[in-house]
Structures are given as C-alpha cells and as structure tokens.
Amino acid sequence: MKIYHLKRTQFLPISIQEAWTFFSSPANLGAITPPRMKFHIVSISGGEKMYAGQLIRYKIKLFPWWTLHWVTEITHVNEPHHFVDDQRFGPYALWHHQHSFSEDNGGTLMTDELHYAIPFGVIGQLANWLFVGREVSRIFDYRFETLKTYFDKKTDHDFKH
C-alpha cells in the first residue's frame, strides 16, 4: 500500500486558544470545506466538545450522483497543541490527519499533516495520480484561502465559536 503525504502550514493572526476553539469544533469543518462537496455532519458522539474517542459521521458529495458516507475518530487530543482524526469508515485505505498549533510571532502557526492511502493497489495509485491527489490538494488550498479571509478580516461569520 502506497502512503501519500500532504503537509500545509499557515500563520493565523489569532491566539492559540482562539485557534483551538475554532478547529476543535467539528461544526466548523463544513465552513472550511469546498461548497461543491455539500459537506454535512450526520452525527457527533458525546456532543460538541472534542475528546479522544469521539466519532464524527459525515456525508459528502464527490460527484452530483455520488454521496459518500465517512466516519472519523478523534484519536488524540492535546489541548491546545494538537489533535488527530483517523478514518474509521470511508473512501481511503488510510486517513491520518494531525492538526498542530503553536504560538508564533503574536499569532498561531497551524500545521495540517495528512497521511492517506487509496485502496485497490495499482488502480488506487493511478486514481491518486489522475485525480485524488489533486482533489486532496484543492480541498486544503480552499481551506487555506477561506481561513486567510476569515481570520484576516476578524469579523463575525457563520463559523461556530
């Protein structure tokens, strides 16, 4: 199984606690996901406050005719420095996403580090080369731009705090 890696780092002009409050709320994930994916949270175990062992069920649209069900588990929480979500059910053979936060120059340096694998061996590798890898990059590019706009403006939005 080939494992792919994506790492993105972004400076946010907010405190580490503000960053933690925003990113540790699953309700904010939809706001930083491309609208074309029609991201929808189906359920969150144990309420809104993040904890190790929390399960989050989502639905997303990959294509107009294909809705995908996805379950992730929050496997590690070290407030306010990092948390990890791992796929338990969904499209990937492996999905391990670590979110890290550190104080930096009066703000917060946020790092997303993702390791993922596609099922189906060589066919999965071809799919990653043809479209999956680009789509994963586009999702994180969208997140980057959305967060930049949101936190640079520091105005009230529809994000949950």
DRENDO-1510 file (C-alpha; in Angstrom, 1 decimal, always signed):
<recs>
REC; n; res; u; v; w
REC; 1; MET; +0.0; +0.0; +0.0 .
REC; 2; LYS; +1.5; +3.3; -1.1 .
REC; 3; ILE; +1.0; +6.1; +1.5 .
REC; 4; TYR; +0.8; +9.7; +0.4 .
REC; 5; HIS; +1.7; +12.7; +2.4 .
REC; 6; LEU; +0.5; +16.3; +2.4 .
REC; 7; LYS; +1.7; +19.0; +4.8 .
REC; 8; ARG; +0.4; +22.6; +4.9 .
REC; 9; THR; +1.4; +25.3; +7.4 .
REC; 10; GLN; -0.5; +28.6; +7.8 .
REC; 11; PHE; +0.0; +31.6; +10.1 .
REC; 12; LEU; -3.2; +32.8; +11.7 .
REC; 13; PRO; -3.3; +36.2; +13.4 .
REC; 14; ILE; -5.1; +34.8; +16.5 .
REC; 15; SER; -4.1; +33.3; +19.8 .
REC; 16; ILE; -3.5; +29.6; +20.1 .
REC; 17; GLN; -6.6; +29.3; +22.3 .
REC; 18; GLU; -8.8; +31.0; +19.7 .
REC; 19; ALA; -7.3; +28.6; +17.0 .
REC; 20; TRP; -8.0; +25.7; +19.3 .
REC; 21; THR; -11.6; +26.8; +19.9 .
REC; 22; PHE; -12.3; +27.1; +16.2 .
REC; 23; PHE; -10.6; +24.0; +14.9 .
REC; 24; SER; -11.6; +21.6; +17.7 .
REC; 25; SER; -15.3; +22.3; +16.9 .
REC; 26; PRO; -16.5; +19.8; +14.3 .
REC; 27; ALA; -19.3; +22.2; +13.4 .
REC; 28; ASN; -16.7; +24.5; +11.7 .
REC; 29; LEU; -15.4; +21.8; +9.3 .
REC; 30; GLY; -18.3; +22.4; +6.9 .
REC; 31; ALA; -17.4; +26.1; +6.7 .
REC; 32; ILE; -13.8; +25.3; +5.5 .
REC; 33; THR; -14.8; +22.6; +3.1 .
REC; 34; PRO; -15.5; +23.5; -0.6 .
REC; 35; PRO; -19.2; +24.1; -1.0 .
REC; 36; ARG; -19.3; +21.8; -4.1 .
REC; 37; MET; -18.7; +18.9; -1.7 .
REC; 38; LYS; -22.0; +19.6; +0.1 .
REC; 39; PHE; -20.4; +18.5; +3.4 .
REC; 40; HIS; -22.9; +17.6; +6.1 .
REC; 41; ILE; -22.3; +16.3; +9.6 .
REC; 42; VAL; -24.7; +13.4; +10.3 .
REC; 43; SER; -23.8; +12.9; +14.0 .
REC; 44; ILE; -21.2; +13.7; +16.6 .
REC; 45; SER; -20.8; +11.3; +19.5 .
REC; 46; GLY; -20.6; +12.8; +23.0 .
REC; 47; GLY; -21.6; +16.4; +22.0 .
REC; 48; GLU; -19.6; +19.2; +20.5 .
REC; 49; LYS; -16.6; +19.2; +22.8 .
REC; 50; MET; -13.7; +17.2; +21.3 .
REC; 51; TYR; -12.3; +14.3; +23.1 .
REC; 52; ALA; -10.2; +11.2; +22.3 .
REC; 53; GLY; -12.6; +8.5; +21.1 .
REC; 54; GLN; -15.2; +10.9; +19.6 .
REC; 55; LEU; -16.8; +9.6; +16.4 .
REC; 56; ILE; -18.0; +12.0; +13.7 .
REC; 57; ARG; -20.2; +10.8; +10.8 .
REC; 58; TYR; -20.3; +12.9; +7.6 .
REC; 59; LYS; -21.8; +12.9; +4.2 .
REC; 60; ILE; -20.1; +14.5; +1.2 .
REC; 61; LYS; -20.8; +14.6; -2.5 .
REC; 62; LEU; -17.9; +13.6; -4.7 .
REC; 63; PHE; -19.9; +13.9; -7.8 .
REC; 64; PRO; -23.5; +15.0; -8.3 .
REC; 65; TRP; -24.6; +11.4; -8.4 .
REC; 66; TRP; -22.4; +10.0; -5.6 .
REC; 67; THR; -22.9; +10.7; -1.9 .
REC; 68; LEU; -20.2; +9.3; +0.3 .
REC; 69; HIS; -20.5; +8.3; +4.0 .
REC; 70; TRP; -17.5; +8.9; +6.1 .
REC; 71; VAL; -16.7; +8.2; +9.8 .
REC; 72; THR; -13.7; +9.6; +11.6 .
REC; 73; GLU; -12.5; +9.2; +15.1 .
REC; 74; ILE; -10.6; +11.8; +17.1 .
REC; 75; THR; -7.8; +9.5; +18.4 .
REC; 76; HIS; -5.5; +12.0; +20.2 .
REC; 77; VAL; -6.2; +15.3; +21.9 .
REC; 78; ASN; -3.5; +17.5; +23.5 .
REC; 79; GLU; -5.3; +20.9; +24.0 .
REC; 80; PRO; -4.4; +23.4; +22.7 .
REC; 81; HIS; -1.4; +21.9; +20.7 .
REC; 82; HIS; -2.7; +19.1; +18.5 .
REC; 83; PHE; -5.4; +16.6; +17.7 .
REC; 84; VAL; -5.6; +13.7; +15.3 .
REC; 85; ASP; -8.5; +12.4; +13.3 .
REC; 86; ASP; -8.4; +8.9; +11.7 .
REC; 87; GLN; -10.9; +7.5; +9.3 .
REC; 88; ARG; -12.8; +4.5; +10.6 .
REC; 89; PHE; -15.1; +4.1; +7.6 .
REC; 90; GLY; -14.8; +5.9; +4.2 .
REC; 91; PRO; -13.1; +6.0; +0.9 .
REC; 92; TYR; -9.5; +5.7; +1.9 .
REC; 93; ALA; -7.5; +2.7; +2.9 .
REC; 94; LEU; -5.7; +5.0; +5.4 .
REC; 95; TRP; -6.5; +8.6; +6.5 .
REC; 96; HIS; -4.5; +10.0; +9.4 .
REC; 97; HIS; -4.8; +13.8; +9.8 .
REC; 98; GLN; -2.9; +15.6; +12.5 .
REC; 99; HIS; -3.7; +19.3; +13.3 .
REC; 100; SER; -1.0; +21.1; +15.2 .
REC; 101; PHE; -0.9; +24.6; +16.7 .
REC; 102; SER; +2.0; +26.6; +18.1 .
REC; 103; GLU; +2.4; +30.2; +19.2 .
REC; 104; ASP; +4.3; +32.2; +16.7 .
REC; 105; ASN; +5.1; +35.9; +16.4 .
REC; 106; GLY; +1.9; +37.1; +18.1 .
REC; 107; GLY; -0.3; +34.6; +16.4 .
REC; 108; THR; -0.6; +30.9; +15.8 .
REC; 109; LEU; +1.2; +28.6; +13.4 .
REC; 110; MET; -1.3; +25.9; +12.3 .
REC; 111; THR; +0.0; +22.8; +10.6 .
REC; 112; ASP; -2.1; +20.2; +8.9 .
REC; 113; GLU; -0.2; +16.9; +8.2 .
REC; 114; LEU; -2.1; +14.2; +6.3 .
REC; 115; HIS; -1.1; +10.7; +5.5 .
REC; 116; TYR; -3.5; +8.8; +3.3 .
REC; 117; ALA; -3.7; +5.7; +1.1 .
REC; 118; ILE; -6.0; +4.7; -1.6 .
REC; 119; PRO; -7.4; +1.1; -1.8 .
REC; 120; PHE; -7.1; -1.2; -4.9 .
REC; 121; GLY; -3.3; -1.3; -5.3 .
REC; 122; VAL; -2.1; -0.1; -8.6 .
REC; 123; ILE; -5.6; +1.1; -9.7 .
REC; 124; GLY; -5.7; +3.2; -6.5 .
REC; 125; GLN; -2.2; +4.6; -7.3 .
REC; 126; LEU; -3.4; +5.5; -10.8 .
REC; 127; ALA; -6.5; +7.1; -9.3 .
REC; 128; ASN; -4.4; +9.2; -6.9 .
REC; 129; TRP; -2.2; +10.3; -9.8 .
REC; 130; LEU; -5.2; +11.1; -12.0 .
REC; 131; PHE; -7.5; +12.9; -9.6 .
REC; 132; VAL; -7.5; +12.0; -5.9 .
REC; 133; GLY; -4.1; +13.7; -5.1 .
REC; 134; ARG; -5.2; +16.9; -6.9 .
REC; 135; GLU; -8.6; +16.9; -5.2 .
REC; 136; VAL; -7.0; +16.5; -1.7 .
REC; 137; SER; -4.7; +19.4; -2.6 .
REC; 138; ARG; -7.6; +21.5; -3.8 .
REC; 139; ILE; -9.5; +20.9; -0.6 .
REC; 140; PHE; -6.5; +22.1; +1.5 .
REC; 141; ASP; -6.0; +25.1; -0.9 .
REC; 142; TYR; -9.6; +26.0; -0.3 .
REC; 143; ARG; -9.2; +25.7; +3.5 .
REC; 144; PHE; -6.1; +27.9; +3.3 .
REC; 145; GLU; -7.8; +30.7; +1.4 .
REC; 146; THR; -11.0; +30.5; +3.5 .
REC; 147; LEU; -9.1; +30.7; +6.8 .
REC; 148; LYS; -7.0; +33.6; +5.5 .
REC; 149; THR; -10.0; +35.6; +4.5 .
REC; 150; TYR; -11.9; +34.7; +7.8 .
REC; 151; PHE; -9.1; +35.4; +10.2 .
REC; 152; ASP; -7.6; +38.4; +8.4 .
REC; 153; LYS; -10.9; +40.2; +8.4 .
REC; 154; LYS; -11.7; +39.2; +12.0 .
REC; 155; THR; -15.4; +39.9; +11.5 .
REC; 156; ASP; -18.4; +37.8; +12.6 .
REC; 157; HIS; -19.1; +35.0; +10.2 .
REC; 158; ASP; -21.2; +31.9; +10.3 .
REC; 159; PHE; -18.4; +30.0; +12.0 .
REC; 160; LYS; -19.2; +28.4; +15.3 .
REC; 161; HIS; -17.0; +29.5; +18.2 .
</recs>
